[in-house]
Each structure stands twice: as C-alpha cells, then as structure tokens.
Amino acid sequence: MDETPKNPMRDSKPPKGLQDGEVSPWALAGLGMQLCVSILLFVWVGGWLDRRLGSAPLFLLGGVLVGGGGTFYLSYRRLTSPRNSHHHTNDSTPKS
C-alpha cells in the first residue's frame, strides 16, 4: 500500500524571501508580549506577597527582577541561538 505521510517533513530550505540563516520576523513577534506578561505576573505575585506578609516593596522588587531578568535571559538565548535549529544535530545517517 502506498500511503502518504500525515506530517510530511519539510525540506531544509528557508521560507520564501529569507536567506539561509535568517529568522522570520513572525517567529520572534511574541517576545515583547512575553516580556510584558511575565513582568506583570511577577509584579502582581510580589505585590500580593507583600500585602500578605507586610514586607512593603521587598517581593515587588524581587518580582520585577525575576520576571524581567528571567524573560530577558530567555529572549536573549532565543535570539542568539543557532539559526539552523531546524537541522538535526544528532543525525544517525552514516557519513560517507
């Protein structure tokens, strides 16, 4: 029986209009929203902890640092990762 695969593998060519090694702007479009939501979430949790424990700006500042710093670090890693991440590095095919 000849069955077509349900999820055919894509070829290793970059999408139309992009050179080899370039990243589509749409792949990185959510970084700003991720940064904003992360900081707001950690600030809200920090403010809630401060109200519960009576430790005025301590957890609020910690939330800003953890939310902003952590998201900045993850965004930096995503932006500086190797551009050919769609290539498999642990390819088991024999080299000739």
GIGIMO-V544956 format. One record per residue. N is the residue number from 1. RES is the residue in one letter. OMEGA is omega in whole degrees, 0 to 359 (none if undefined). NEAR is the number of other C-alpha atoms within 8 Angstrom. Layout:
N | RES | OMEGA | NEAR
N | RES | OMEGA | NEAR
This chain:
1 | M | 178 | 2
2 | D | 179 | 3
3 | E | 176 | 4
4 | T | 180 | 4
5 | P | 181 | 5
6 | K | 178 | 4
7 | N | 181 | 4
8 | P | 180 | 5
9 | M | 178 | 4
10 | R | 175 | 4
11 | D | 187 | 4
12 | S | 179 | 6
13 | K | 175 | 5
14 | P | 178 | 9
15 | P | 180 | 5
16 | K | 177 | 4
17 | G | 179 | 4
18 | L | 175 | 9
19 | Q | 178 | 6
20 | D | 180 | 6
21 | G | 179 | 7
22 | E | 179 | 8
23 | V | 177 | 7
24 | S | 178 | 7
25 | P | 180 | 6
26 | W | 178 | 6
27 | A | 183 | 7
28 | L | 186 | 7
29 | A | 184 | 7
30 | G | 183 | 8
31 | L | 180 | 8
32 | G | 178 | 7
33 | M | 178 | 7
34 | Q | 179 | 9
35 | L | 182 | 12
36 | C | 182 | 8
37 | V | 180 | 8
38 | S | 179 | 11
39 | I | 180 | 12
40 | L | 180 | 9
41 | L | 181 | 9
42 | F | 176 | 13
43 | V | 178 | 13
44 | W | 179 | 10
45 | V | 178 | 10
46 | G | 177 | 14
47 | G | 178 | 11
48 | W | 178 | 8
49 | L | 178 | 11
50 | D | 179 | 14
51 | R | 181 | 9
52 | R | 186 | 6
53 | L | 179 | 6
54 | G | 181 | 7
55 | S | 190 | 9
56 | A | 189 | 8
57 | P | 187 | 8
58 | L | 182 | 9
59 | F | 176 | 12
60 | L | 178 | 15
61 | L | 176 | 10
62 | G | 178 | 9
63 | G | 177 | 14
64 | V | 182 | 12
65 | L | 181 | 9
66 | V | 181 | 9
67 | G | 181 | 15
68 | G | 181 | 11
69 | G | 180 | 9
70 | G | 180 | 9
71 | T | 177 | 11
72 | F | 180 | 9
73 | Y | 180 | 8
74 | L | 178 | 8
75 | S | 178 | 9
76 | Y | 179 | 8
77 | R | 180 | 8
78 | R | 182 | 7
79 | L | 182 | 6
80 | T | 179 | 6
81 | S | 179 | 7
82 | P | 185 | 5
83 | R | 181 | 7
84 | N | 183 | 6
85 | S | 179 | 7
86 | H | 174 | 5
87 | H | 179 | 6
88 | H | 181 | 6
89 | T | 180 | 4
90 | N | 180 | 4
91 | D | 184 | 5
92 | S | 179 | 4
93 | T | 181 | 4
94 | P | 177 | 4
95 | K | 180 | 3
96 | S | none | 2
